[in-house]
Amino acid sequence: MPPRSRVAHILVYHVISTLLVSTGGFTLFAMFPLIARLRFGAGDWQTAMVTAAVPTLLLASIFWSELLRRISPARYLVIHWLTAMLPIAFIAGARNFEHLLICYIVASAGFGGWSPVNGILLKRFYKDSTRGRAYGVLNAAQLIGGMATVWVIGRWQTGDPDAFRIFLPGVVLIQGLGVAILIRLATITEDRTPAAPSEKRPWSGVLAPVIHMHRTLRADRNFLRYEAAFMTYGAGFMICEVLLPVLVTDKLHLNYEEFAERAVVAQRLGMLALALPMGWVMDRIGATRTSGLSFAWLGLYPILLLLATGPNGLTAASALFGFAMAGVVVGWMLGPVALAPSPEKVPHYVAIHATLVGFRGILFQGLGMLLYRMSGSFTWPLALASFAFVAGAWQMWKLHGRMRGSPPPQNFKT
């Protein structure tokens, strides 16, 4: 672990890198469903393909984790930029929905590689006792960069439906600068001590990561229960995610600028307001209670969406969503980092966590859209989403009670 003065130096550059990289990422991805609907005429199921792409292709995280076992984080980050960010620039030349979707799917598959390397760098850069607060600072930087980008994009895209052809290549170049800084940090903090030789699995065994995922979940019951609670919460999240672009365009009739400000920016402002406090809370009460409290608050989000009749109602729902998600984000990233029995297991645990998001994307975005199309109403799917959030909170609180009396997991082989 670097000395305190060096950690502060690392954090400064880590924040700068995060600001640059966050010009894209999930915040920019949030605008693509609206671009697909309003610029390319995507229908409900086509919109669902866009909203489901990022979470579903987090299934690839377990395979990205296998690549990270074999190469340095610095080399890995170069590959990540080429696969997750560069394809976004090619959307600038899209002439139809199919072209947009292909580029978007490629980028989404690459984006699945972020969580494993992010987890191992957080473990390398910061102590266990301060990692929550450091991540809170980084999360705040990500939110600020993302909000600024979406605010500009929303106004620009409203005035010029083809504005995405200009700003997307620029965003990708800015992200490249952020990745370059992160590569430098990964290089200067690299452990130069010769490592013990590790088992090299042949690339032909492409199912090995999935097999080891099952083995890990079976061996570490607390981690299994943590993932089960996140799966339940994820049902609610994915249903809301797939229905939001439809609700915004068909029920509320908002444009790019209104959506950017009333939904995306309002969400990020709510998250920003509690980003640092939730990092402090995480360090004090742990990932399970932090996540459980946040899941419970999220139970109100689908209800507020149902009650929304205009921009103000959407703003209220989005702000509440942001407040609650500030805790979820911390628990999502740092829970697997804390539960991993050793630093070497962190990428594997984080990759499992991200991969299971993919299953949630496949199952519950499709379920949410199916319920909406069959009933012709937002009521039933959003009611189910509210129930899922509350049920996930209950599971987390049950897990906290179990963990208080259980021994830490052994450093089993994966």
Disulfide bonds with the S-S distance in Angstrom:
none
